[in-house]
Amino acid sequence: MPSLTAPDGVRLHYEVEGSGPPLVLHVGAGADAELWRAAGYVEPLSKAYSCILFDHRGHGKSDHPTSVAANHIDRYVDDVVALVEHLGQPSVSFFGWSNGLSIGLKAAADHPGLLNSLVLFGTLTRPATPSQIAESTKRRLAAMREKGWRYLLDDMVAAERFPVPEWFLDRVLATDTGPWFAYTEGRPLWNWSPWDAMPRVNVPTLILAGELEDPDDVMGEAAALMLDATRVRIPDREHINAFLYSEFVVPRVMDFLADRSAVAPT
């Protein structure tokens, strides 16, 4: 199994399928990189790109560290840097869904030249104060400890207009909760906001969000802050089914990646 070792010693698993320019696929807090294959992304994308299915720390076949320090967002970004260096690539395209959105955004802002294009799939909340973040984290951790992944899934599934397949739920429920808890617990310590990072992203960016998961078009506000960002809304879809609507998403991602060239780092 192909793997690399992160700067802090965590072993990270990945797979490569297809040929062409490298495209890193980074999933969110739940499931593993095989989710991309199950949802119908890998088969079409691999015809034009070397799809790098990345099990980020705490997921799939990678190591599952459970300390707050090992699950700081900077560690997740360092893992992407280490992956690109391990692959021997000068730069890659990055496709991040759900929590992977924040990882890609921070990697692009903190490491100019690492990414040559960026696909951000999902939505963000508007900026919050440190006290709001701390209080939200406290409530979230209490619910997570009581319900595990059901804390997220029950509300998400209830909000979906279309049924969520059991195979998707099974993949999320099989994910180790320890790293997720640690990542969430550490959020008040980050001293980082994606909204501060957006103006520093200097590569072409495609933002995808379901109309129902982002009714106020917050991601349109995000796109307006970025140097070269296009926002596409996915009709009639909430968070999970927006991702599962690969027959709508993939052609738009393919067109974006084909039509944009890298913006030179400044």
C-alpha positions, 0 to 999 in steps of 0.5 A: 500500500502506498504511504508516506510519513508526515513530519510528526511521524504519522503514517498516511495512506494514499492511492493513485488512479488514472493518468494526467495532471495530479488531483488530490481528493480530500474528503471531510470529517467522516468516511475515507478516500474510498468515498470518492470512488463510491460516489462516482467521482474517480471513474470519470476524473481518472480519465484525465487526471491522476486522482490521488485518493488521500486518507488524511490522518484519522481516516481509512488506512492512515494512522489515527492519532487522537491527541489535540496537537496531532489533529490541529488544522496545521497538521492536516495542512502539513500532511498535504504539503508532505504528500505533494513533496512525496509525489515529487510534484511541483504543484497539484490541483486540490478537490476538498469536500466538507471539512476538506474545504478548510484544509484546501483553503488554508493550504493554498493561503499558507503555501503559495505555489503548492496548489495550482487550482482549488475546488472547494465543495461545501459551505462555511459559517460566517465569521465568529468571535473567539467566545462564540467559537469556544461556546459552539465547540463546548456544545458540539463536544457534549453532543458528540460524546453523547451521540457520536457520528449520529450527532451530525448524521441525524440532523443532516439526513433530516434536512436532505430533500432526497434519501441518503443511501445506507452505504454512505451512512455506514461509511461515516459511522465506521470512521474513528471518532477519536481524531474527530473529537480531538480536531473539534476540541482544538478549534478554539486554539487555532487562531485562524479563520477561513475568511482571513485566508480567502483574500490570500488565495492566489490560484483559480478556485471553483466553489460548489455548494448545494442550494439547500445547504447554503440558502443565504449564499454565504459561499457567494460572499466567500467567492467575492473575497477571493482573487479568482473564484467562481461559485456554482450552486447545486440545485435542490441539494443539501450537504450530503446529496450535493456531494452524491450528485456527481453526474452534475458536479464532475462535468463542472469540475472537469471544465474548470480544471481544463479551462484554468491555468495556474496563477503565478504566486506573488 
